[in-house]
Amino acid sequence: METCPSVKNILLLDSEGKRVAVKYYSDDWPTLSAKLAFEKSVFTKTQKANAGTEVEIVMFDGQIVVYKFIQDLHFFVTGGEEENELILASVLQGFSDAVERLLKNMVDKRTALENLDMILLCLDEIVDGGIVLETEGREIAEKVSGHGLEGASSAEQTLVNALTQAREHLAKSLLM
């Protein structure tokens, strides 16, 4: 039986394994404590690796985990053992490329937290309910930043403008 490729979770952790942005699409981890335990164990398993900016793949606890590190951020995408590693890797690459574009190549924890709204919108553009929607980083970044709004409705444009203003206000209040 063929099915659509699916993702169980996307994790963005800092260099200590703490959450920056996470999204779960599977009931494999039903409680917050189970999710935190998974994040800690996958971080511990991969922290000694020299993944750098190259995508690495590991089989962990019956899951395929693809990951890469950019400065002090660790990007992870998890899928079931039957999933295609190349599809999971393309999801990871699209997510990290979009984040790099949106953060203007200033990919670090502080900048990521200042732009958390855009990172969370990236997650929503990439995967919906575990189903992969988009893997092209440029496309994801354009949708999130509002540069691809030529064909968008006025409601979408208003929402993007409101989010942009909220992000700017939040950044100003954090810097004061």
Disulfide bonds with the S-S distance in Angstrom:
none
